[in-house]
């Protein structure tokens, strides 16, 4: 009997010699009347097999290897921020002391919401490019008794001392960016489709969505929060390099900016970096 194929919208039906296959996006159902495994239902990388033998039925679940390359970007990241001077030091010159960072409280959070995978092999799925987009929040915590202001005469970002009667509890700069990476990813071993070590690296760029400063202090027994949205010359565009690697539930990343925290020649010359881990991947 010749194979008959019927297509309706995005659902495909194939029938031949007692075997029927129905395919829809992300789902495949196979029914074979001449096999002990009568029905197979495949959803993503999981296949449920309904088996009849010795006048009884049972269900078995197996994992199906991916046919296409899939990288590791989409998900949620949590890490710490820092920055280096032009000579790769964390020690700041005296005139930039108002930017002295509290690294343990300078955190970042990212929601990597978009991922596009490009496989580079014809018969394997462990090498490819990953193009993505993520929404990242950066917090730079200083705890120093200075406010961040723009000098009206020079246009430079400077630190203005907080009056001594104010006991500074928290002082930080917060910014948010849309980051776009292009990563080359390699997964090993190629023969193991589910438990692979991976490493990816490549450039990224980012566009600032917004920023603000926040100063929390006590004065005369009152706790005061000052939040500022004025322009302090934070760069509107950033670019750098990123590396990501992991195995199963352990996923780490690091990034380094080739662009400065502030617009060039408008503030201290500082180059941000981040290190952290991926909490959720999807």
N, C-alpha and C positions, 0 to 999 in steps of 0.2 A: 504494500500500500504506500503510495507516495505521501511524503510529509506535507501536512497542511498547516499553514501559518495564517493566523488572523490577528490583525492589529486594530485596536480601538483606543484612540487617544494615546495614553502613555502605558497601557497595559498590553502585553504580548501573550498570546496563547499558542502553544505548539502541541500538536497531537500526532502520534505515530505508533502503531502496533501496541496498543494497550498502555501507552505511556503519554501522560499529559504534563505539560510544564507551563505554569503561569508566572509571568515576570512583571513586576512593578518596581518603581524606584525604591531601592533598599530592601526589597522582599522578593523571594523566589520560592514557589511551591511546586514540588514534583510528586506525581502520583504514578506508581508503576504496579500494574496488576499482576505482573509475572515475577515479582521479586518479593522476598521476605520483608524487605524494607519498603512498605507500601507507600508511605508518605514522608517527604522531606520538606521541612519549612526552614528556609535560610533567611535570617534577619541580620544584616551587617556581617560580622565575623562569627556569628553563632548559628549553628544548624541543629534543628530538632528533628530527630528521626523516629518515626512511629513504626515499630517492628512487630510483626506477627509471626510467632512460631509456637508449635505445640499447642495450638488452639488458645493462645493467650497473647495479649498485646502489651507492649512496654515502650517507654519513651526514653530515648538516649540523646544527650546533648553533646555535640562536638564543636570544636572551634575550627573555623575555616581560614586559612591563610589569606592575608590581603593580596590582591592581584596588583594593586597600584602602590606606588610610594606614598607614604604619609609621614610628614615631619612632626617636629615637636615645637610648637609655638603657642597655639591657642590654649588659653587657660588663665590662671591668676598667679601673679608673682608677688613675693614679699621680700624686701631686702633692706640694706642700709646704704645711705649716701655718704659720700665724702668728696673732697677735692684736693688736687695737688697744685703746687706752684709750677712755674715754667721749668724749674730744675728737678721736678718730680719729688718734691719734699712736702711733708705735711706741716712743717714749721713756717709760720707766716712772718713776714717782715713787720717791724713795729707799727708802721703806718696802716697796716691791714689787720691789726689785732682785733678790731670789732667783728671780724669774720671768723674768729677762732671757733672751731666747730666742736660740738658735743656729739661725737660719732655714734655713741650707743643709743642716742635718742633721735638721730636723724634717719628717719625711715622713709621708704617708698613703697607704693602699692600700684600694681598694674593689672588691668583687665585687657588681656590680649584677645580681642573679639573676632578677628578676621584672619584666616589662613588659607593660602592657595599653594598647592603642592605641584611641583614640576619634576617628574621622574626623568632621570638621565640615562636609564638603561632599558634595553628592549626586553630582556628575559629575566631580569631581577628587579627587586623593589627596595633596595637598601642604599641607594645613592640618589640624591636629588637636590633641588633648590626649594626653599621655603620663602614665600613672599607673604608678609602679614601686615597687620595694623594693631596697635594697642593704645589704650588710654592710660597714661601713667601720671601718678601724683608724687611729687618730690617734696620732702620736708627737710629743711636745713636748720637745725636747732643750734643756737649759739650760747644761750644763757648768759650772754655778756651784757653789761649795763650800757648799751648803746642802742639808739634807734637808727634805722636805715633811711637815709634821706638823700635827695638829689641837690647838690650845691647849686643855688640859683645863679652863681657867677660863672662857674666852670662847666656845669652840667654833669660833673662827676658824682658817682655814688660815694657817700662818705658815712662814717659813723659819728653820730652826735651823742655825747654822754647824757645818760639819764640823770635827772636831779638826785642827789644823794639821799634825800628823804624817801625815795621810792625804792622798795626792796624788790628787785627783779626776780620773779619766779620762773618765767618762761619767755623766750625770745626766739622767733623763727621766721624764716622765709618759706612760703609755700608756692609751688607752681604746678601747672598741669600741662601735659604735652600729648599730642597724638604722634606716636612713634611708628615708623615704617621700616622694618628690616628686610634685607635680602640675604638669606643664609644658605650656605652650602652644607648639607648634612650627610653624614656617613653613619650607617648602622651596621654593627657586627655582632655575631656572625650572620652572614647572609642566609645560611641554612636554617636558622631558628627564627620563625616569623613573629613570635610573641615575646620572647625574653632576649631583647637585644640591648647592648650598650650603644649609645649614640653620642656623637659630638657634632656640633654645628658652629659655624663662625661666618662672619661677614659684616658688611657695613650697615648702618642705619641712619636715618635722619628723623627729625622731629619738628613739629610746629606748635608753638605755644598757644594754649587756649586761654589761659588766665593766670594771675598771680596775686598774692597779697602778703602783707606782713602782719605779725601778731605779737603783741607785747602784753604780758601778764605780770602785774606787780601789786604789792601791798603799800598803801599809804594811809596813815592815820587810822589804822585798824580795818580799812576797807580793801577788799580785793577788786582790782580794776583790770579790765581787758580792753586794750586799744588795738583795733584792727584797721590797717591802712591798705588802700587800693591804688595809691599814687604810683606813677612810673618811676622805678628805681634802676632803670637801664638793664633789666634782665634780658638776655638775648631772646629774640622772637623765633630763632631758628637754630637748632642744634644738629650736630652730626658727629659720628664716631664709629667705633667697632664693638662688636659683641661676640661672646662665645657662650655656648650652652652645651651641657653634657649631663648624662644621667643613665641610670639603669633601674628599670621598674619604678619603684616608689621614690627613689632618690634622684632629684633633678635640680641641678645647680646652674647658675648663670653669673656672668660678670660683663660689665660694659665700661667703656672709657670714652669720654668726649674729646674730640680734636678741636672742638669749639669751646670758647670760654663761657663761664657762668654769666658774666655781664657782656654787654655789647663792647666790642673792641675799643680800648682806650676810654671807656666810660666807667670803669670800676676796677677793683683788684683783678689781676690776671690769674684766674683760678680755673682749673680743668676738672669738671665733675667726673666721678666714677660711681658705680653701684656694684654690689655683690649681694647675692641672695639665693633663694630657692623657689621653685614652682610648687605651689600648694595644691592646685587643681589643674588637670589637663583635660581638654575636651576637643 
